[in-house]
Amino acid sequence: MQKKAVVLLSGGLDSTTVAAIARKKGYEIYALSFRYGQRHEAEISAAGAVAKLHGISRHVIVDIDLRVFGGSALTDDIEVPKHLDGKIPEGVPITYVPARNTIFLSYALAWAEVLQCHDIFIGVNAVDYSGYPDCRPEFIQSFESMANLATVIGTESQKSISIQTPLIDMTKAEIIKTGIALGVDYGVTTSCYDPADSGEPCRQCDACLLRAQGFADAGIADPQLQKY
Amino acid sequence: MQKKAVVLLSGGLDSTTVAAIARKKGYEIYALSFRYGQRHEAEISAAGAVAKLHGISRHVIVDIDLRVFGGSALTDDIEVPKHLDGKIPEGVPITYVPARNTIFLSYALAWAEVLQCHDIFIGVNAVDYSGYPDCRPEFIQSFESMANLATVIGTESQKSISIQTPLIDMTKAEIIKTGIALGVDYGVTTSCYDPADSGEPCRQCDACLLRAQGFADAGIADPQLQKY
């Protein structure tokens, strides 16, 4: 029987690459996306497109309303910062959603336990990232330890829960090159925090700037931008 | 300024006692309940009644649909086990909801970070409990470590996140006596996994049996049962 993996899939560049890596490793992919009160539906559409293209066995979209707590530009009535000079400032930005990866991984853990699956993939990255605390390797290791105490599958079985982060030490350019080698179509992915209704990225938020730099460093044109 | 605490409030006996304990300790209470595809609304109504009675500053009910994953008698089309002999069998029961406390605590963590609050209270108990892995002290400690790595409040501030479990070493009878001393009205709380539409408890599920034994050991009549 093929090994199963739960893959957190936002429809962005990173998580799409992670899904391709997990598939290459021989896993049957159970993709999990969230509608979490983010400002736009472009992420969810992109996740659906990625799921169709990349042979994902099942794609579940969970509705969670983080707006009930507020506190982030991604879920609240706060402007997404634009950087007209093309530079990302230091520090944790206002686009940080409190405990978001903790919540996402908790749902992934619940699904993994129901599926009797031991591997959860998440596209966190500690190199070209936005300074969120829940993207660091020490957070992931700590979540993994907790997950093994939290569940029957983690405590009763010999094969415990593993949180896999294949991108953790890669630059954005390396991620893009890896994905291209695996046949990923980045044209269907989206990274922008604040796209137009058409889905066109703003080109000025943290996520757009990180993505643009990654494609520039990789020496590849971003196929998403060629659509506009 | 009064210290704030996020309290996970199910409307059951344990979490209601926890809210009373936190209030006695001087905290301003932010109560968090979940509508998670459980079979009945009685829990949510009870949580609302408790919030009104016990001077809670804000009560947020979050909709999360754990039915999307299935795998539990509490959220799926599986019968809640009844024990006509009044005895609870060994092992993890089918009423276990995979990763439930992990998900609940993750939401509490998100709200705590938005509120800039350092204390989260949860009514887990390692004595008279149903054998769920996510009720054990080692799980709670591990979650606390993870929470401090997951958040800006945990990593930047000197006062880190604390997961408080005042009931962890108490018997059900001790919990009840503590609550009575703090003025808790257990008549508005509910524990049953499978109540009638009227809210009347089944008296035969794990939760009813643990509750009945607790009141018997405390030498107190259960005020909830006097309503039916």
Interface residues (C-beta under 8 A of the other chain):
Chain A: V60 V62 D63 I64 D65 L66 V68 F69 G70 G71 V92 Y96 V97 P98 A99 R100 N101 T102 I103 S106 Y107 L109 A110 W111 E113 V114 P133 D134 R136 E138 F139 S142 F143 S145 M146 A147 L149 A150 T151 V152 G154 T155
Chain B: V60 V62 D63 I64 D65 L66 V68 F69 G70 G71 V92 Y96 V97 P98 A99 R100 N101 T102 I103 S106 Y107 L109 A110 W111 E113 V114 P133 D134 R136 E138 F139 S142 F143 S145 M146 A147 L149 A150 T151 V152 G154 T155
